[in-house]
Amino acid sequence: MFLRRFYDEGLAQASYLIGCDGSGEAVVIDANRDITQYLSAAAAERLRITHVTETHIHADFVSGSRELARLTSATLLLSAEGGRDWQYGFAASDGATLLHDGDAFHAGRVRFDVLHTPGHTPEHLAFLVTDLATSDRPVGLLSGDCVFVGDVGRPDLLERAAKVTNTMEASAHTLFHSLTRVRDLPDFVQLWPGHGAGSACGKALGALPQSTIGYERVANWGLTTLDEDAFVREVLAGQPEPPAYFAEMKRINRDGPPLLREWPQPERLEARRLRSVLAERGVVVDTRSAESFAGGHAPGTLNIPLGKSFSTWAGWLLPYDRDAYLIAATQGDAARGAGEMAKIGLDRVAGWFPAEALAAWSDTGGAVERVAQTSPAAIAARVMSGEVTVVDVRSASEWAHGHLPGALHIPVGHLTQRLAEIPRGRPVIVQCQGGTRSAIASSILLSHGVPDVIDLRGGYDEWSREALPIVHD
């Protein structure tokens, strides 16, 4: 048996290629939209992708299963569990084979047994893998979002992201019973989860790429908690707020992800067009670093630095029904940005402008805008006296652990919708935990015409290190 794990750092998402060396057949599980990686790996190992499947209707990225199956003429295998409301809308038109609990399929002498493991989502499946060439006992569990290293899948997304009311407690009970099936597996079975640390599909995912059922049975709180009511209370407590785009991902993946056919390569646009795009209130994302953006940018642009969290914040902040333009340092950065956006279904990248477009902007009379910055020590007295408005853009859990005196709490993902809550007439200090999100938030406020915005360098961490006053609610 051959196994290859693919891990997308930005999405904190794992997918797998499992093949049989003898037959040359292979299965891809939980493919994301960048399908070239699976094709290249299969070709390098002289494998044919004969089956494509996924554990559930994903909420955090656009699935690549549909496109990969079409391109390779592989059999598309999709869950038929979960009830009428959780069926794949494109299954019949794509000729998919529907999977039920207890089914099995093969890639050569590798067998995949289907386990219905609802709770995270109603249709969720896990796949128990057995390498029949060596043993009739299972070697691993492709657990999807049912159980992770150190954590379990969150059961509240159906209610909080898909807006199906009054479901998360029932889903938590369902998840508890699904985990019983996991607990009953032999200790030696390896655990191959669908996500790692940083994913919003759980609250405390471990960073190890894999584990074993035996280890998780003693180290994973979700498997060690045997009291059902205690489990339900714990699994629902402290879950991070799901990004706004999760509902859109559910819809896309249920109804049928559009086929890309080729990975996005945005067109380089003439610098002079930037003025007209902004004059028409176009969506322009400056992908340069926060420092570069603070040093000078075109008014009306939004700063989302091209880093590990780019796709997350793009999903939170960008509309799905409008064209978007990028400002990037290089062609490669522009392509990377467009690719990260495509992974979450933001397919309307109309082109990119080189960073030199800002020079052209200035040369034609455009005023370059800058982001003012300050340190906690420099602003502390004004914060304590109430001369400034502090906007804390961290999560609810971070806020609960302590915050600056008099701060207004608006998580960065909700800032655009809550602009009216920010008082005018005095400076606005934008603050997060360490400085990354406050830079994005500062650009949001400036792009919406909020004057006198100041980014607090170092954020709450630096404020704490300076031993300045902190409030605990």
C-alpha positions as CSV (number, residue, x, y, z in Angstrom):
1,M,0.0,0.0,0.0
2,F,1.2,3.5,-0.8
3,L,0.0,6.5,1.2
4,R,0.8,10.2,0.6
5,R,-0.5,13.0,2.8
6,F,-1.0,16.5,1.3
7,Y,-1.2,19.4,3.7
8,D,-2.3,22.9,2.9
9,E,-0.9,25.3,5.5
10,G,-3.4,28.1,4.8
11,L,-6.4,25.9,5.1
12,A,-4.8,23.6,7.8
13,Q,-6.3,20.9,5.6
14,A,-5.1,17.3,4.9
15,S,-6.0,15.2,1.9
16,Y,-4.7,11.8,1.0
17,L,-3.6,9.6,-2.0
18,I,-3.7,5.9,-1.2
19,G,-2.8,3.3,-3.8
20,C,-2.0,-0.3,-4.4
21,D,1.5,-0.9,-5.8
22,G,0.4,-4.2,-7.3
23,S,-2.6,-3.0,-9.3
24,G,-1.6,0.6,-9.8
25,E,-5.0,1.8,-8.6
26,A,-5.4,4.7,-6.3
27,V,-8.0,6.7,-4.3
28,V,-7.9,10.4,-3.5
29,I,-9.7,11.4,-0.3
30,D,-10.8,15.0,0.5
31,A,-9.1,16.7,-2.4
32,N,-9.0,20.4,-2.4
33,R,-9.2,22.5,-5.6
34,D,-5.5,22.3,-6.4
35,I,-5.8,19.0,-8.2
36,T,-2.5,19.2,-10.0
37,Q,-0.7,18.0,-6.8
38,Y,-2.6,14.7,-6.8
39,L,-2.1,14.1,-10.5
40,S,1.6,14.7,-10.2
41,A,2.0,12.5,-7.2
42,A,0.1,9.6,-8.8
43,A,2.1,9.9,-12.0
44,A,5.4,9.9,-10.1
45,E,4.3,6.7,-8.3
46,R,2.9,5.1,-11.5
47,L,-0.6,5.0,-10.0
48,R,-3.9,5.6,-11.7
49,I,-6.5,7.5,-9.8
50,T,-9.5,5.2,-10.1
51,H,-11.6,6.5,-7.2
52,V,-12.2,10.0,-5.7
53,T,-14.1,10.5,-2.5
54,E,-14.6,12.8,0.5
55,T,-15.6,12.4,4.1
56,H,-18.3,15.1,4.0
57,I,-19.6,18.3,2.5
58,H,-16.8,20.7,3.4
59,A,-17.4,24.1,4.9
60,D,-13.9,25.6,4.9
61,F,-12.7,25.1,1.3
62,V,-14.0,24.3,-2.2
63,S,-13.8,20.5,-2.8
64,G,-11.7,19.3,-5.8
65,S,-13.3,15.9,-5.9
66,R,-15.7,16.7,-8.7
67,E,-13.1,18.1,-11.0
68,L,-10.5,15.5,-10.2
69,A,-13.0,12.7,-10.9
70,R,-14.0,14.2,-14.3
71,L,-10.4,14.8,-15.4
72,T,-9.2,11.3,-14.5
73,S,-12.5,9.4,-15.4
74,A,-12.4,8.1,-11.8
75,T,-15.4,6.8,-10.0
76,L,-16.8,9.6,-7.8
77,L,-17.9,8.2,-4.4
78,L,-20.2,10.5,-2.3
79,S,-22.1,10.0,1.0
80,A,-25.7,9.1,0.8
81,E,-26.2,9.4,4.5
82,G,-27.5,12.4,6.5
83,G,-31.1,12.6,5.3
84,R,-32.7,14.4,2.4
85,D,-31.3,17.9,3.2
86,W,-27.7,16.7,3.2
87,Q,-27.4,15.0,-0.2
88,Y,-25.0,16.1,-2.9
89,G,-27.0,18.0,-5.5
90,F,-24.7,17.0,-8.4
91,A,-24.4,13.3,-7.5
92,A,-26.8,12.1,-10.1
93,S,-25.7,14.3,-13.0
94,D,-22.0,13.4,-12.3
95,G,-22.8,9.6,-12.2
96,A,-21.5,9.4,-8.6
97,T,-21.7,6.1,-6.7
98,L,-23.5,6.7,-3.4
99,L,-22.0,5.4,-0.1
100,H,-23.8,4.0,2.9
101,D,-22.6,2.8,6.3
102,G,-21.2,-0.7,5.9
103,D,-20.3,-0.3,2.2
104,A,-16.7,-1.1,1.0
105,F,-14.7,-0.3,-2.1
106,H,-11.2,-1.3,-3.2
107,A,-8.1,0.0,-4.9
108,G,-6.4,-3.2,-5.8
109,R,-5.9,-5.0,-2.6
110,V,-6.5,-2.0,-0.4
111,R,-10.0,-2.1,1.1
112,F,-11.9,1.0,2.3
113,D,-14.8,0.2,4.7
114,V,-17.4,3.0,5.1
115,L,-18.4,4.2,8.5
116,H,-21.2,6.7,9.0
117,T,-19.8,9.1,11.7
118,P,-22.3,12.0,11.9
119,G,-22.1,14.8,14.4
120,H,-19.8,17.3,12.8
121,T,-22.1,17.1,9.8
122,P,-25.1,14.7,9.3
123,E,-23.6,13.0,6.2
124,H,-20.1,12.6,7.5
125,L,-18.2,9.4,6.7
126,A,-14.9,7.9,7.8
127,F,-13.0,5.3,6.0
128,L,-11.3,2.3,7.7
129,V,-8.4,1.2,5.5
130,T,-7.0,-2.3,5.3
131,D,-4.0,-3.4,3.3
132,L,-5.1,-6.9,2.4
133,A,-1.6,-7.6,0.9
134,T,-0.2,-7.7,4.4
135,S,-3.1,-8.3,6.9
136,D,-6.8,-8.6,7.2
137,R,-6.8,-6.2,10.1
138,P,-7.1,-2.4,9.5
139,V,-4.1,-0.2,9.3
140,G,-5.7,3.3,9.5
141,L,-8.8,5.4,9.8
142,L,-9.4,8.4,7.5
143,S,-11.4,10.3,10.1
144,G,-12.2,13.5,8.2
145,D,-13.6,16.0,10.7
146,C,-15.0,13.4,13.2
147,V,-11.8,13.1,15.3
148,F,-8.5,14.9,15.0
149,V,-5.2,14.6,16.8
150,G,-6.0,15.9,20.3
151,D,-9.5,17.1,19.5
152,V,-12.8,16.2,17.9
153,G,-14.9,17.9,15.2
154,R,-17.1,20.7,16.2
155,P,-20.9,19.9,16.1
156,D,-22.1,23.5,16.0
157,L,-21.3,24.4,12.4
158,L,-24.7,23.2,11.2
159,E,-26.3,25.9,13.3
160,R,-23.7,28.6,13.4
161,A,-22.5,28.4,9.8
162,A,-25.3,26.8,7.8
163,K,-28.0,28.5,10.0
164,V,-30.0,25.4,10.7
165,T,-31.4,26.5,14.1
166,N,-31.6,24.4,17.2
167,T,-29.3,21.7,16.0
168,M,-25.9,22.0,17.7
169,E,-26.8,20.2,21.0
170,A,-28.4,17.3,19.2
171,S,-25.4,17.2,16.9
172,A,-23.1,17.1,19.9
173,H,-25.0,14.0,21.2
174,T,-24.7,12.4,17.8
175,L,-21.0,13.1,17.7
176,F,-20.5,11.4,21.1
177,H,-22.1,8.2,19.7
178,S,-20.0,8.4,16.5
179,L,-16.9,8.6,18.6
180,T,-17.9,5.3,20.3
181,R,-17.2,3.6,17.0
182,V,-13.8,5.2,17.0
183,R,-13.0,4.2,20.6
184,D,-13.8,0.6,19.7
185,L,-11.1,0.3,17.1
186,P,-7.9,-1.5,17.9
187,D,-5.1,0.6,19.5
188,F,-2.7,0.0,16.6
189,V,-5.0,1.6,14.0
190,Q,-3.4,4.8,12.8
191,L,-5.5,8.0,12.7
192,W,-5.3,10.2,9.6
193,P,-7.4,13.3,10.2
194,G,-8.7,15.9,7.8
195,H,-7.3,18.9,9.6
196,G,-4.5,20.1,11.8
197,A,-3.6,22.9,14.1
198,G,-5.1,26.2,13.0
199,S,-8.3,24.9,11.5
200,A,-11.6,26.4,12.5
201,C,-13.2,23.0,12.4
202,G,-12.3,22.4,16.0
203,K,-11.0,24.4,18.9
204,A,-7.7,22.6,20.0
205,L,-6.4,20.6,17.1
206,G,-2.9,19.1,17.6
207,A,0.0,19.9,15.2
208,L,1.1,16.2,14.8
209,P,0.2,15.0,11.3
210,Q,-1.2,11.7,12.5
211,S,-1.7,9.6,15.6
212,T,-3.1,6.2,16.7
213,I,-6.4,5.2,18.1
214,G,-4.6,3.9,21.2
215,Y,-2.8,7.2,21.9
216,E,-5.9,9.3,21.3
217,R,-7.9,7.1,23.6
218,V,-5.7,8.3,26.5
219,A,-4.7,11.7,25.3
220,N,-7.7,13.2,23.3
221,W,-10.3,14.8,25.6
222,G,-13.1,13.9,23.2
223,L,-12.3,10.2,23.5
224,T,-11.5,10.2,27.2
225,T,-14.7,11.9,28.2
226,L,-17.2,9.0,28.7
227,D,-20.0,11.0,30.3
228,E,-22.3,12.0,27.4
229,D,-23.7,15.2,29.0
230,A,-20.2,16.3,30.1
231,F,-19.0,15.7,26.6
232,V,-21.8,17.8,25.1
233,R,-21.1,20.7,27.4
234,E,-17.4,20.6,26.7
235,V,-17.6,20.2,22.9
236,L,-19.9,23.2,22.6
237,A,-17.9,25.5,24.9
238,G,-15.3,27.9,23.5
239,Q,-15.6,27.0,19.9
240,P,-14.1,29.7,17.7
241,E,-16.5,31.7,15.6
242,P,-16.8,30.2,12.1
243,P,-15.6,32.4,9.3
244,A,-18.4,34.1,7.4
245,Y,-17.6,32.2,4.2
246,F,-18.3,28.8,5.6
247,A,-21.9,29.0,4.7
248,E,-21.0,29.8,1.1
249,M,-18.6,26.8,1.0
250,K,-21.3,24.5,2.2
251,R,-23.6,25.7,-0.6
252,I,-20.9,25.4,-3.3
253,N,-19.8,21.9,-2.2
254,R,-23.4,20.6,-1.9
255,D,-24.7,22.0,-5.2
256,G,-21.5,21.3,-7.2
257,P,-18.2,23.2,-7.3
258,P,-17.6,25.0,-10.6
259,L,-14.9,23.4,-12.7
260,L,-11.7,25.6,-12.9
261,R,-10.1,23.6,-15.8
262,E,-6.9,25.5,-15.1
263,W,-5.3,27.1,-12.1
264,P,-5.9,30.9,-12.1
265,Q,-3.2,33.1,-13.6
266,P,-4.5,36.7,-13.3
267,E,-3.8,39.3,-16.0
268,R,-1.3,42.1,-15.2
269,L,-3.1,45.4,-15.7
270,E,-1.8,48.8,-16.7
271,A,-1.0,50.9,-13.6
272,R,-3.2,53.8,-14.9
273,R,-6.3,51.6,-14.6
274,L,-6.0,51.5,-10.8
275,R,-7.4,55.0,-10.6
276,S,-10.5,54.1,-12.6
277,V,-11.1,50.9,-10.6
278,L,-11.0,52.7,-7.3
279,A,-13.1,55.6,-8.6
280,E,-15.8,53.0,-9.4
281,R,-15.5,51.6,-5.8
282,G,-13.9,48.4,-7.1
283,V,-12.6,45.8,-4.6
284,V,-8.8,46.1,-4.5
285,V,-6.7,43.9,-2.2
286,D,-3.1,45.0,-1.5
287,T,-1.3,41.8,-0.8
288,R,2.0,43.4,0.3
289,S,3.2,43.3,3.9
290,A,1.5,45.3,6.6
291,E,4.7,47.4,6.9
292,S,4.7,48.2,3.2
293,F,1.0,49.1,3.2
294,A,1.4,51.3,6.2
295,G,4.3,53.2,4.5
296,G,2.1,54.1,1.5
297,H,-1.0,52.8,-0.3
298,A,-3.8,53.9,-2.6
299,P,-6.8,55.1,-0.6
300,G,-9.7,52.7,-0.7
301,T,-7.6,49.5,-0.9
302,L,-7.8,46.7,1.6
303,N,-4.6,45.2,3.0
304,I,-4.6,41.4,3.4
305,P,-0.9,40.4,3.5
306,L,0.0,37.3,1.4
307,G,0.7,34.9,4.2
308,K,-0.5,31.8,5.9
309,S,-3.9,33.4,6.8
310,F,-4.6,35.1,3.5
311,S,-7.4,32.8,2.3
312,T,-9.1,33.0,5.7
313,W,-9.2,36.7,5.8
314,A,-10.1,36.9,2.1
315,G,-13.1,34.7,2.8
316,W,-14.1,36.8,5.8
317,L,-13.8,40.2,4.0
318,L,-14.3,39.9,0.3
319,P,-17.6,39.6,-1.6
320,Y,-18.4,36.6,-3.7
321,D,-20.5,38.5,-6.2
322,R,-18.0,41.1,-7.3
323,D,-14.8,41.3,-9.2
324,A,-11.7,41.7,-7.2
325,Y,-8.2,43.1,-8.1
326,L,-4.9,42.5,-6.5
327,I,-1.9,44.6,-5.9
328,A,1.2,42.4,-5.6
329,A,5.0,42.7,-5.6
330,T,5.5,40.1,-8.3
331,Q,3.6,38.0,-10.8
332,G,4.2,35.0,-8.6
333,D,2.6,36.7,-5.6
334,A,-0.4,37.7,-7.7
335,A,-0.8,34.1,-8.9
336,R,-0.4,32.8,-5.4
337,G,-3.1,35.2,-4.1
338,A,-5.5,34.3,-6.8
339,G,-4.9,30.6,-6.1
340,E,-5.5,31.0,-2.4
341,M,-8.8,32.8,-3.2
342,A,-9.8,30.1,-5.7
343,K,-9.4,27.5,-2.9
344,I,-12.4,29.1,-1.1
345,G,-14.4,29.9,-4.2
346,L,-13.4,33.5,-4.8
347,D,-13.0,33.0,-8.5
348,R,-13.6,36.6,-9.7
349,V,-10.0,37.9,-9.7
350,A,-10.2,40.4,-12.7
351,G,-6.4,41.1,-12.7
352,W,-3.5,42.5,-10.7
353,F,-1.5,45.6,-10.5
354,P,2.2,45.7,-9.7
355,A,3.3,47.6,-6.7
356,E,4.8,50.2,-9.0
357,A,1.2,51.2,-9.7
358,L,1.4,53.3,-6.5
359,A,4.2,55.4,-8.0
360,A,2.0,56.0,-11.1
361,W,-0.8,56.9,-8.7
362,S,1.3,59.5,-7.1
363,D,2.7,60.8,-10.4
364,T,-0.9,61.5,-11.6
365,G,-1.8,63.5,-8.6
366,G,-3.2,60.8,-6.3
367,A,-2.5,61.3,-2.6
368,V,-0.8,58.2,-1.1
369,E,-2.3,57.3,2.3
370,R,-0.4,56.0,5.2
371,V,-1.3,54.1,8.4
372,A,-0.2,55.8,11.6
373,Q,1.3,53.4,14.2
374,T,2.0,53.7,17.9
375,S,3.3,51.7,20.8
376,P,1.5,50.8,24.0
377,A,3.8,52.9,26.1
378,A,3.3,56.0,23.9
379,I,-0.5,55.8,23.9
380,A,-1.2,54.3,27.4
381,A,-2.0,57.6,29.1
382,R,-4.5,58.6,26.4
383,V,-6.2,55.2,26.5
384,M,-6.6,55.5,30.3
385,S,-8.0,59.0,30.1
386,G,-10.5,58.1,27.4
387,E,-9.1,60.5,24.8
388,V,-9.0,57.8,22.2
389,T,-11.3,55.0,21.1
390,V,-9.7,51.6,21.3
391,V,-11.2,49.0,19.0
392,D,-10.2,45.4,19.9
393,V,-10.5,43.2,16.9
394,R,-9.7,39.9,18.5
395,S,-11.9,36.9,19.0
396,A,-14.4,36.5,21.8
397,S,-12.3,34.0,23.7
398,E,-9.2,36.3,23.5
399,W,-11.3,39.2,24.7
400,A,-12.6,37.2,27.7
401,H,-9.1,36.5,28.9
402,G,-8.5,40.2,29.3
403,H,-8.6,43.5,27.3
404,L,-7.6,47.1,27.4
405,P,-9.7,49.5,29.6
406,G,-12.6,51.1,27.8
407,A,-12.0,49.1,24.6
408,L,-14.8,48.4,22.1
409,H,-14.9,44.8,21.0
410,I,-15.5,44.2,17.3
411,P,-13.8,41.1,15.8
412,V,-12.1,42.0,12.5
413,G,-14.5,39.8,10.5
414,H,-17.4,41.9,11.6
415,L,-15.8,45.3,11.4
416,T,-17.4,46.3,8.1
417,Q,-20.9,45.6,9.3
418,R,-20.4,47.4,12.6
419,L,-18.7,50.6,11.5
420,A,-21.5,52.7,12.9
421,E,-20.6,51.6,16.5
422,I,-17.2,53.4,16.3
423,P,-17.4,57.0,17.6
424,R,-16.1,59.8,15.4
425,G,-14.3,62.9,16.5
426,R,-11.3,61.3,18.2
427,P,-8.5,59.0,17.2
428,V,-9.2,55.3,16.8
429,I,-6.6,52.9,18.1
430,V,-6.9,49.5,16.5
431,Q,-5.6,46.6,18.5
432,C,-5.4,42.8,18.2
433,Q,-3.2,40.2,20.0
434,G,0.1,40.7,18.3
435,G,-0.4,43.2,15.4
436,T,-1.4,41.1,12.4
437,R,-5.1,41.5,12.5
438,S,-5.0,45.1,13.6
439,A,-3.1,46.0,10.4
440,I,-5.9,44.4,8.3
441,A,-8.6,46.1,10.5
442,S,-6.9,49.5,10.1
443,S,-7.1,49.2,6.3
444,I,-10.8,48.3,6.6
445,L,-11.5,51.4,8.6
446,L,-9.4,53.7,6.3
447,S,-11.1,52.2,3.2
448,H,-14.5,53.1,4.6
449,G,-13.5,56.7,5.4
450,V,-12.9,56.5,9.1
451,P,-10.4,59.2,9.9
452,D,-7.5,59.3,12.3
453,V,-6.9,55.5,12.5
454,I,-3.8,54.3,14.4
455,D,-2.5,50.8,14.5
456,L,-1.2,49.6,17.9
457,R,2.1,47.9,17.3
458,G,2.5,44.6,19.2
459,G,-1.1,44.6,20.3
460,Y,-2.4,43.1,23.5
461,D,0.8,41.0,23.9
462,E,3.0,44.1,24.0
463,W,0.5,46.0,26.2
464,S,0.8,43.1,28.7
465,R,4.6,43.0,28.6
466,E,4.6,46.6,29.5
467,A,2.5,45.7,32.6
468,L,-0.2,48.2,31.6
469,P,-3.7,47.9,33.1
470,I,-5.9,45.1,31.9
471,V,-9.6,44.5,32.4
472,H,-11.1,41.1,33.1
473,D,-14.9,40.8,32.7
